[in-house]
Amino acid sequence: MGSLNDEMADVRSDVDHVRTQLREDVPDFFGFDVAVGNITYNANSNSVSVTVEPSSRAREQLSDELGGVNVKTDGKLEFEFRLTETSSESV
């Protein structure tokens, strides 16, 4: 059995991996440029929240996509991803 410090290091490493993966994958969900902001882990719900904001180019990209319509971007989006264990991890 590993020490508590070893287990905490494993969890921290797993969360860091998830953060890296989300920073790479989340922008692909959108048809315009976005900036991934805060990524926070919630141990109580075993979830990760990601804040996404349109980039400075997003209004221009959306306007072009919609045929020259004026686009206002205000605010941000927040996504919550619930983490799950695979059957091989829950032995």
C-alpha positions, 0 to 999 in steps of 0.5 A, spaced: 500 500 500 502 506 497 503 512 502 498 518 502 503 522 499 504 517 493 496 517 492 495 524 492 501 525 487 497 520 482 491 524 483 494 530 481 498 527 475 491 524 473 488 531 474 493 535 470 493 530 464 485 531 464 487 539 464 492 538 458 487 534 454 481 539 455 485 545 453 487 541 447 480 538 445 475 543 447 477 549 442 475 543 437 468 543 439 467 550 436 466 553 429 470 559 432 476 561 436 476 560 443 480 561 449 480 556 454 480 559 461 480 556 468 479 549 469 478 546 476 477 540 479 471 538 484 473 532 488 466 532 491 462 531 485 469 528 481 468 533 475 472 538 472 469 545 470 472 548 464 471 556 462 471 558 455 471 565 452 470 567 445 477 569 442 478 576 440 477 574 433 471 570 434 466 576 432 469 577 426 469 569 424 462 568 426 460 575 422 463 572 416 459 565 417 453 568 418 453 573 412 456 579 415 451 580 421 453 584 427 455 579 432 456 581 440 460 576 444 459 578 452 460 573 457 463 566 457 461 559 457 462 553 463 462 546 462 462 541 467 465 534 465 464 528 470 469 523 471 468 516 470 472 510 472 474 504 467 472 497 469 480 496 469 481 501 474 475 500 479 478 493 481 
